[in-house]
């Protein structure tokens, strides 16, 4: 029991950093997907504007 609490306090920052890196990576992946979707929407809107002229 004497080593449990210091060990726990040692690993908490490591675990928090791992979750933070995972969270940042998920945000980046979702942002990349959203950028691609926005490009598709813009292309479709341009195509629609050209066909309606």
Buried (B, 14 or more C-beta within 10 A) or exposed (E): EEEEEEEEEEEEEEEEEEEEEEEEEEEEEEEEEEEEEEEEEEEEEEEEEEEEE
